[in-house]
Amino acid sequence: VNINVEGRRLTSPIQGFGKMWQKTYQVRIPSERVSNTALIATWKQRFPDFWPEGNRFYGPLTGIKPGDVALLNMALPGKMKLSTGVMVLFADEESFTLMTPEGHMFAGWITFSATEVDDQTVAQAQVLMRASDPIFELGLTLGGHKQEDRFWSQTLTALAAHFDHDGEVDTKVVCVDKKRQWSKWRNVWHSAAIRSTL
């Protein structure tokens, strides 16, 4: 469903409403099982396969390339669905970055990368974001942050399991800016949650 994607502009944290957060999720896998470039190649090719059940990522069949747009159908509390999307901002052999459009839950981007440290391949997802509007900010405050942390933890756990490794996900959350940008409250007009429900 592309009702909240077509014709929408991309949004960075500068255009968001809520507090700015940087969230980093990491899982370590023995490098003998997979190199960093092989891990990224697999992650790009099979990105939707590692998402928690009930969430859908509809991207090009060829994998993830700069400029590609993917549609998302996300599971929300109360069996609600949210339809939105992302655009591939950057992709190379060691990382790729997705950026959000107007109406997405948050304004910002998420970078997926893999590096080799000692004898381990470190897979990482790092988010820099603000809630896009006051409703999503309230939702994050009332449990949305925990839900997002659980989402990416499950994703990285599934990624590690693909390489036959039971890895523990390390999560680091930093509030970069505690101020809310009240001048951006009108972002609610594009809210994918409201438009998906309607």
C-alpha positions in Angstrom: 0.0 0.0 0.0 1.7 3.2 -1.1 -0.9 5.8 0.2 1.7 7.4 2.4 4.7 7.3 0.1 3.8 8.6 -3.4 4.5 12.4 -3.6 6.0 12.6 -0.1 9.3 14.4 0.6 12.1 12.8 2.6 12.5 14.0 6.2 15.6 14.3 8.4 15.7 14.8 12.1 15.7 18.6 11.5 12.1 18.3 10.2 10.9 16.2 13.1 8.9 17.2 16.1 10.0 15.2 19.2 13.2 14.7 21.1 16.2 13.6 19.1 17.5 10.1 19.8 20.4 8.1 18.6 19.9 4.4 19.0 22.6 1.8 18.3 21.9 -2.0 18.2 24.8 -4.4 17.7 25.3 -8.2 17.5 28.7 -9.9 17.3 29.2 -13.0 15.1 32.4 -15.0 14.8 34.1 -13.8 11.6 34.9 -17.4 10.6 31.2 -17.8 10.0 30.7 -14.6 7.9 32.8 -11.6 6.8 31.5 -8.1 7.1 31.0 -7.7 3.4 29.3 -11.1 3.0 27.0 -10.2 5.9 25.9 -6.9 4.3 25.4 -8.6 1.0 23.1 -11.1 2.6 21.3 -8.4 4.7 20.6 -6.3 1.6 19.4 -9.3 -0.4 17.2 -10.8 2.3 16.4 -7.7 4.3 12.6 -8.5 4.9 13.4 -12.0 6.0 14.9 -10.8 9.3 12.0 -8.6 10.4 9.7 -9.7 13.2 6.5 -11.5 12.3 3.6 -9.2 11.3 5.7 -6.5 9.6 6.3 -6.3 5.9 9.0 -4.7 3.8 8.3 -4.6 0.0 11.5 -3.7 -1.8 12.9 -4.3 -5.2 13.6 -8.0 -6.0 17.2 -7.1 -6.9 18.1 -6.1 -3.4 18.8 -2.7 -1.9 20.4 0.1 -4.1 20.6 3.9 -3.8 17.4 5.6 -4.9 15.2 2.6 -4.4 11.9 3.1 -2.6 10.4 0.4 -0.4 6.9 0.1 1.0 6.4 -0.8 4.7 3.4 -2.3 6.4 4.0 -2.2 10.1 2.1 -3.9 12.9 0.8 -1.5 15.6 -0.9 -2.2 19.0 -4.5 -3.2 18.7 -4.0 -5.1 15.4 -3.7 -1.9 13.5 -1.5 -1.6 10.4 0.6 1.4 9.4 1.5 1.9 5.8 4.5 4.0 5.0 7.9 3.6 3.2 11.6 4.4 3.1 14.1 5.4 0.5 17.6 3.9 0.1 19.9 6.9 0.6 23.2 5.1 0.4 24.5 1.6 -0.1 28.0 0.1 -0.5 29.7 -3.2 0.4 29.9 -2.4 4.1 26.7 -0.4 4.9 23.4 1.0 3.6 21.2 3.8 4.9 17.4 4.2 4.7 15.6 7.6 5.1 12.0 8.2 6.0 9.3 10.2 4.1 6.8 12.6 5.5 4.2 10.9 7.7 6.5 8.1 8.9 6.6 7.4 12.6 9.9 9.2 12.8 11.9 11.8 10.8 15.4 10.5 10.3 17.5 7.7 8.9 18.8 4.3 9.9 22.2 2.9 8.9 22.9 -0.8 8.7 26.6 -1.7 8.7 29.1 -4.4 9.5 32.7 -4.2 10.6 35.3 -6.7 11.6 36.7 -6.3 15.1 39.3 -8.8 16.3 37.8 -12.2 15.3 34.3 -11.0 15.2 32.0 -9.4 12.6 29.9 -6.7 14.3 26.5 -6.2 12.7 24.9 -2.8 13.6 21.7 -0.9 13.1 22.0 2.8 14.1 19.0 5.2 14.1 19.1 9.0 14.3 15.5 10.2 14.7 12.8 12.4 16.1 9.2 11.5 16.3 7.6 13.1 13.3 4.6 14.7 15.1 3.0 15.1 18.5 0.9 11.9 18.3 4.0 9.7 17.5 5.9 11.5 20.2 3.2 10.5 22.7 3.2 7.0 21.4 7.0 6.7 21.8 6.7 8.0 25.3 4.0 5.5 26.2 5.9 2.4 25.1 6.9 3.0 21.5 10.6 3.3 22.4 10.5 -0.2 24.0 8.6 -1.6 21.0 11.2 -0.1 18.6 14.1 -1.5 20.7 12.5 -4.9 20.7 11.9 -4.7 16.9 15.6 -4.1 16.0 16.8 -6.5 18.7 14.7 -9.3 17.2 15.9 -8.3 13.7 19.6 -8.6 14.7 18.9 -11.8 16.6 17.3 -13.3 13.4 20.3 -12.0 11.3 22.8 -13.7 13.6 20.7 -16.9 13.6 20.9 -17.0 9.8 24.6 -17.5 10.3 24.0 -20.2 13.0 25.0 -18.0 15.8 23.0 -17.2 19.0 24.2 -13.7 19.5 23.1 -11.3 22.3 22.1 -7.8 21.0 23.7 -4.8 22.7 21.5 -1.7 22.8 22.7 1.8 23.4 20.3 4.8 23.5 21.3 8.4 23.8 19.1 11.5 23.8 20.9 13.9 21.6 18.4 16.8 22.0 15.8 16.9 24.7 13.9 19.8 23.1 10.7 19.3 21.2 10.3 21.4 18.0 6.8 22.7 18.5 6.9 24.6 15.2 6.7 21.2 13.6 3.4 20.1 15.1 1.7 20.5 11.8 3.5 17.3 10.6 0.5 15.5 12.0 -1.3 16.4 8.8 0.8 13.8 7.0 0.6 11.2 9.8 0.7 7.7 8.2 -1.0 6.3 11.3 -4.1 8.5 10.9 -4.2 8.1 7.1 -3.7 4.3 7.3 -6.5 4.0 9.8 -8.8 6.2 7.6 
